[in-house]
């Protein structure tokens, strides 16, 4: 059975943070212990070249006969010239309050039977020779000079503790922040980009238990919203489709009515109902993103729209490059731009413009009509909202679905549709699509 360290880690965020804290404390203790063992003063020994070696020479002098000590000291000076030993014999022992770590090492090596003191204070004991006097067990004393030892590390155990505490706490903070903010950022992005009309990959359900539960809940919510929108769309499409049959039967029966006035009114009402049904079906159909995208020449498509309206006696001017390819759903985009041009032609001459800006492909439909007040621009993008409030329901065209259909198509392509004022008067419908629309 295979296993890994990750399988042994706690599942919850609180457990992972607790494990990290415990591991950091253990690591700090190990580092502090190793630092102390490496940086603490060594036990003086006979071969350390400093207080330990001097202590060995003092013990040799102390064990020698009193009469032969002068000769012994002279011999030791020849063998160890760096110490500059001088035998003072039995005399008044000098005393000083000066202290140095090398003096403490010497005293620790010699033990309590010997006394050692500094002959003269020193400014920087780690950088200068140290003159000391060592009293032997028989009250005689020897003076010597100790060479400077290696500099002590500037970072002691206490400083190491503070540094590692700061480093570990900083790493812990960064790790905890990334563990918490990365899933939240992914959730925010998924919620922001979610659209019922487009299929999106579900959020990965991995990580701590809390993150997995939140990702699973968000995935289920997205599925319920998409299912609700699909059910509503299918229901409205079925109703609109089924209404065509009774409207057709009513139209046939109207032909049997002898009163021409009543017959004309009923046919006009039926034509209005038929137009409403077709507009609603077109809005529902364009709201579905089931068609696959392909590479199209958008500039050529817009020019063909202008030619189609020109054949109907309308004046539409195209301004833009002769060719511009992009990935899009051609039929939906064609219908959206056609709706925008058709709306603009009701208010005057129209210009269809194509350009690129800041990584987007911008389609602008411009007219010189009266325009739309700023307070009504947002409402005009909602379904069944018409700009001409005086127009009655007897009209068989213009049910307030042209702009919503164009906005739905733009959003399905990852873009936006907005309305802007034209100087000196008129309106600009601007559709901005990503240059790499999928």
N, C-alpha and C positions, 0 to 999 in steps of 0.2 A: 504494500500500500504506500503510495507516494504522498509526501506532505511537504509543506513549505512554511517558512516563517510567517507568511501572511495568513496562513490558515490558523496559526496560533494567536494572532493579534485579536484584541477585543473587537466586537462588532459595533459598539456604540462609540460616539465621539467622546463622551466623558471617559470611557475606559481607555481609549487611545491616548487622550491627553494625560491621564493618570499614569499610564505606562511610560510615556515619554518623560514625565517628571521624575518618576522613580529611576529610570535609566540614566537621566541626566545627573541625579544626585549620586548614584553609584559611580558614574564616570568622573565626577568632580572629586570624590573621595580617592579614587585610584590615582588621578593626576596629582592631587595634593600629596598623597603618600609618596609617590615616586619622586616628586619635586623635593620633598623634605629629605628623602634618603640620599638624593644626589647633591643637594646643596648644603646639608648640615656640616658643621666642622668635623673633620675626621679625627678619630682617636689617634693621638700622636704615637708614632712608632719609631723604631730605630733607623728606618730608611727613608723618612719623609723629607730629609734635607732641611728641616726647620726645628721647631721646638722639640719634636720627638727625638731627633738625632742629638740635640744638645742635652736633653735629659739623660740619654744613655751615657754621654761623656761625663756628665756630672756624677752619675752613679759610679762610674769607673774611678773618678778622682776621690769620691767619698770612701770607696773601699780600699784605697791605697794607704800605705803607711804614711804617717804625718811627715816623716823626714824625707821621703822620696816624692812628695807631691810636686815640688818645684820642677824637678826633672821630668815628671810625667806630664805636667802642663805644657812644658816646652816641647816635648815630643808630640803631644796632641796638636799644638799650634802648627807644627810642621806638617802634620797629616791633614788637619782641618783648618786651613788658614782663614776661612771665611768667618770663623767664630771669634777670633782674637781673644783667647782666654787669658786671664790674669788671676793668679792665685794671691789673695790678700792675707791669708792666714787668719789667725784668731784676732779679730778686731771688732770695733763697734760696727754693727750692721746698719747700713743706711736704710731709710724707710721713705716711702713715697706713696701718695694717694693715686698716682696715675695708673690707668688701667689700659689693657690691650688684649685682644683675643688671643694673641700669641703667648702672652704671659699666663692667661688662664689655661691654655693648652699645656704649657710647661708645668704649671702647678698640678694639673690633673694627672700628668704622667709621673711626676716625682712623688706625689702622695703627701701626707700630712707631716712626714718626718723632715721635710725640707721646706724652706721659706724662700720665696722669690719676690723681687720687687724691681721696679723700673728706676734706673739711676737718674734719668732726666726725662721730663715730659717731652712728648713728640707731637708734631702737628698733625700729620697724616700717617698713622701707623701702618696702613696698608701699602704705602709707597716709600717708606724710609726704613733704614736699619734701626733696630731697637736695642739699646744698651740696658742690660739687666744685671742684677746681683743676686746670686743664689747662695743661701746659707746652708752649709752642710750640717750633718747631724752632730758634729763635735764643735759647733759654734764658729768654725772657720767659714770663709765665704769666697766665692769665685765670681769674677765679673766676666761677662761674655757679650757678644753682639749677635743678634738674630737677624738674618736676611729677610727682606720683605717676601711674603708669600703671594700666591696668585690672588687677584682681586675677587672679592666675593660677588656673587650674582646680584644684580640690582633688583631682580624679581624674586622675592622670597616667597615662602609658602603663603603668607597672608595676601600678598599682592596677586599671587597666582589664583588664590581662591576667588578674589573679587573679579579678576579678569574672566575666569571661566564661568562664574555665575552670570556675569553680564552677557557673555557670548551665548550661553545655553538659553537664558531667558529670551534673548533676542531671536534665536533660532526657533524657540518654542512659539513665540508670538507670530513669527512669519509663517510657520507651519500651520498654526491654528487659523490664522487669517486666510491662508490659501484654502485650507480644508473647508472653511465656511463660505468664503466668497465665491469660489469657483462653481460650486453647484448652484448658488443663488444667481450668479450671472447667467449660467446655462438656463435656469428656469425663466429668468426675465427675458432672455433672447427667444426662448421657445414660445412664451406667451405673446411677445411682441410680433413675431413673424407668423403666428398661427393664423391660418385662413381656412374656413370650411370648404372653400372651393379647390384647395390644393392639398395633395397628399404630402405629408411631412414625416420624416423618420421619427420614431418614438425616442424619448429620452432614454439613455442607458440607465438601467436600474442596478447600479453598483455603488460600492462605498459603504459607509456606516449605515446602520439600520435606519436612522432618521432620514438620511438622504435617499435611501432606497424607497422608503414609504412615501416621501414627498414626490419622487419621480413617478412612482406607480400611480399615485393619486392624480397627478397632472396628466399622465397618459390616458387614464380612464376618463377624466373630464374632457379632454380633447376628442376622444372617441364618441362620448355622449353628445357633445355639441355638433360634431360632424354628422352623426346619425340623425339628430333632430333636424338639422338643416336639410339633409337629404330627404327625410320623410316629408317635410313641408314642401320642398321643391317638387317631389314626385306627386304629392297630392294636388298641388295647384296645377301642375302640368296635365294631370289626368282630368281635372275638372275643366280646364280650358279646352282640352281636346274633345271631351264628351259634349261640351256645349255647342260645338260646331254642328252636330247632327240636328238638334231641335231648331237651331237658327236656320239651317237650310230648309227644314220642313215648313217653318213659318213663312219663309220667303216664297216657297212654292204655293202655299195656301193664299198668300196675299194676291197672287195673280188671279185668283178667282173672285176677288172683291170687285163689285161693279162700280162702287163709289170711288171716283178717281182721287178725290181729295183725301179720303181716309186711306186709300191704297198708297198714295204718295207719302203720307206721314208715317205709316207703318214700315214701308220700305226704308225710309230714312232712319227710323229707329233701329231697324235690323242691321242696316249698314254701320250704324254707330256701334252696336253691340259686337258685330263682326270685327270692326277695327280695334275695339277694346280687347277682345279675346286674342287677336293676333299680336297686339303690342305686349300683352301680359306674357304670352308664350315666348315671344322674342326675348323679353327681359329674363325669364326663367332660364331659357336656353343659353343665353350669354353668361348667365351667372354660374353655369357649370363649366368646370375646367377639365373636361374629359378628353378634349382633342389634344393630340400630340403636336408639339412645336416642330418647326422646320426652318431652314434657312430661306429667307425671302429677300427680294429686292424691294425695300420699303419705298424708295423714291419712285420706282416704276409703278408700284401699286397706287401711290397717291396721285400720280399723273393720270392713271386710268380712271380714278374717281373724278378728277376734273373733266376728263373727256366725256364721261357718262353724263354729268350734269350739263356740259356744253351741248350734247346731242338733244337735251330736253329744252334748249333755249335759255339756260341759265349761264351766268358769267361767274366763273371761278378761276382765279389766277393762282398758279403754282410758283413758288419761290423756294429754291433749294438745289442741292446737288443732283446731277442726272442719275446717279446710282448710289445706293447706300444699303448694304446688306445687314441683316440681323436675324436672330433666331426668335421666332414668334409664331403664334397661331394665326395664320393668314386670314381665314374667314372672319374670325372674331374681330381682329384689328380693322379689317376692311369695313365691317358693319359699324364699328364704333366711330371711325372717322366719317363715314357716310352720314351717320346721325348728327354729328357735329356740324358738318357742312350744310345739311338740310335745315337744321335749326338756324344757322347763320343767314341762309338765303331768304328766310322769311322777313328779315329786317334790313336787307340791302345787299350791296355787292360784297363779295367774299374773297378772301385771300387765304390760300392754304400754304403754310410755310413749314419747311423741314430744315433742322440744323442739329448740330451736336454741341453740347456744353457740359463741362465738368463730369465727363464719363457717362453722360446721359444722352439719349436721343430725344429731341424735343419736337413735338408736332403742335403747331399753332394754327387755329382756325379763327380768322379775324373778320369782323364785319363792322360796318359804319352805321349801325342802327342806334337806337336810344340807349342801349346798355342796360345793366341791372344794378340797382342800388347795392351798396356794400352790405347792408343788413339782410338782403335776400339771397346773396350769393351762395351761402352754405345751404340754405333751404332748397335752392334750385337743383341741387345734386341728389335730393331725396326722391324716391319714386312717387309718381302721381302728383307732383307739385309743378304747376304751370306758372310762367311769368306773367301772362296776360290774364289778369283777374276778370276782365270784362268778357272774356270769351266764354260762351255758354257750352253746355254739354251737348248741344245740337251739332257741334263740329265733329266730323269723323276723323280728324287728324289732330295730333298733338295731345296726347294724354299724359304728358309729363314723365315719359320713360326714356327719351333720347339721351339726356345727360346721365341719368343713373346707369343706363346700359354702358355708355362710354366709360364711366368711372369704374364699373365692375370689371370691364375688360382690362383697363389700365392696372387695376389692383391685381388681377389674375396674372399679369405679366410682371408684377413686382414694381409697378410704377404708380403715378398719381395723376389726378385730373384736377385742375384748378381754374377758376375764373378770374380774369383781370380786366381792368378798365383800359380802354384804348383812347389815345389822345387824337383829336379833341373830343370825340364821342365814339361810342361803339363798345364792343366787347371782344375779348380774346379768350378763347378756350384753349388752355395749354395742357397737353398730355406729355409728361416726362417719363420715359421708359429707360431702364438700365441698358447700357450699351451691349451687355452680354446677357440678354434676357433668355431664360430657358422655359 
